[in-house]
Amino acid sequence: MRVRLLYFASIREQLGCAAESLELPAGITTVGALLEHLMLRGGAWREALAQTRVLRVAINQDMAEPGRTLSGGDEVAFFPPVTGG
C-alpha cells in the first residue's frame, strides 16, 4: 500500500524533508505502526517522531489517533501541536 506523507513546521525542519511517497511494508496498517516504522530510520527520524504525546497526525485532513487504520492512497500529515500560519 502506498501513502503520501507530509511533514510540517519543526518536524519538517528536523527531517529536512517536506513530503514523500512511501510504499508500506505488509503489516503497517495503522498510524501507530507507521510512526514506529518511520522511527526505525533512526537519528532525526526517531527524535522528530518520538514525541507521540504531542505529535499531531491527520489522515486526508482529518485528525487521527494512533489506532486509525490506513488505506492505500491516504495522505498522512505530521505536525507539532502549534504551527504558524
LOVEX-862015 format. One record per residue (C-alpha): residue number from 1; x, y, z; residue in one letter. Coordinates in Angstrom, 2 decimals, always signed. Example, Ala and Ser with C-alpha at 12.3 -4.5 7.8 and 13.67 -1.06 7.14 Angstrom:
% residues 2
  seq       c1       c2       c3  type
    1   +12.30    -4.50    +7.80     A
    2   +13.67    -1.06    +7.14     S
% end
This chain:
% residues 85
  seq       c1       c2       c3  type
    1    +0.00    +0.00    +0.00     M
    2    +1.37    +3.42    -0.95     R
    3    +0.70    +6.55    +1.13     V
    4    +1.79   +10.17    +0.82     R
    5    +3.48   +11.61    +3.90     L
    6    +3.64   +15.33    +4.68     L
    7    +5.83   +16.89    +7.38     Y
    8    +5.16   +20.36    +8.77     F
    9    +6.88   +23.04   +10.85     A
   10    +9.60   +21.84   +13.24     S
   11    +9.17   +18.23   +12.12     I
   12    +9.93   +19.22    +8.53     R
   13   +12.95   +21.21    +9.72     E
   14   +14.32   +18.31   +11.78     Q
   15   +13.88   +15.82    +8.94     L
   16   +14.95   +18.11    +6.11     G
   17   +12.01   +16.71    +4.15     C
   18    +8.59   +18.22    +3.43     A
   19    +6.92   +15.23    +1.76     A
   20    +7.47   +11.74    +0.45     E
   21    +5.56    +8.89    -1.11     S
   22    +6.12    +5.61    +0.72     L
   23    +5.24    +2.00    -0.06     E
   24    +4.38    +0.49    +3.31     L
   25    +5.61    -2.98    +4.22     P
   26    +2.99    -5.63    +4.95     A
   27    +1.66    -5.29    +8.47     G
   28    +1.90    -1.48    +8.64     I
   29    -1.82    -0.73    +8.73     T
   30    -2.30    +1.91   +11.44     T
   31    -0.97    +5.37   +12.26     V
   32    +0.87    +3.97   +15.29     G
   33    +2.55    +1.23   +13.24     A
   34    +3.55    +3.81   +10.62     L
   35    +5.14    +6.00   +13.29     L
   36    +7.09    +3.04   +14.67     E
   37    +8.22    +2.13   +11.15     H
   38    +9.42    +5.67   +10.42     L
   39   +11.27    +5.90   +13.75     M
   40   +13.24    +2.79   +12.79     L
   41   +15.05    +5.04   +10.31     R
   42   +16.88    +6.31   +13.41     G
   43   +18.61    +9.64   +14.00     G
   44   +16.50   +12.70   +13.25     A
   45   +13.52   +10.49   +12.40     W
   46   +13.45    +8.92   +15.85     R
   47   +13.88   +12.32   +17.52     E
   48   +11.26   +14.13   +15.44     A
   49    +8.58   +11.45   +15.71     L
   50    +9.22   +10.03   +19.19     A
   51    +7.18   +12.73   +20.91     Q
   52    +3.93   +10.90   +20.20     T
   53    +2.22   +12.60   +23.17     R
   54    +2.39   +15.97   +21.44     V
   55    +2.68   +14.93   +17.80     L
   56    -0.44   +15.54   +15.72     R
   57    -1.40   +13.35   +12.79     V
   58    -4.07   +13.90   +10.15     A
   59    -5.23   +11.45    +7.51     I
   60    -6.77   +13.11    +4.47     N
   61    -7.04   +16.31    +6.55     Q
   62    -8.94   +14.65    +9.42     D
   63    -7.25   +14.34   +12.82     M
   64    -6.24   +10.75   +13.56     A
   65    -5.32    +8.71   +16.62     E
   66    -2.59    +6.01   +16.62     P
   67    -5.12    +3.19   +16.16     G
   68    -6.61    +4.67   +12.99     R
   69    -6.37    +2.33   +10.01     T
   70    -4.51    +3.44    +6.89     L
   71    -5.68    +2.84    +3.32     S
   72    -3.79    +2.96    +0.06     G
   73    -3.61    +6.50    -1.33     G
   74    -4.04    +8.17    +2.07     D
   75    -2.33   +11.49    +2.73     E
   76    -0.80   +11.36    +6.21     V
   77    +0.36   +14.67    +7.70     A
   78    +2.58   +15.02   +10.78     F
   79    +2.83   +18.30   +12.67     F
   80    +3.53   +19.67   +16.13     P
   81    +0.52   +20.83   +18.17     P
   82    +1.06   +24.51   +17.33     V
   83    +2.17   +25.67   +13.90     T
   84    +2.46   +29.16   +12.50     G
   85    +0.40   +30.42    +9.61     G
% end
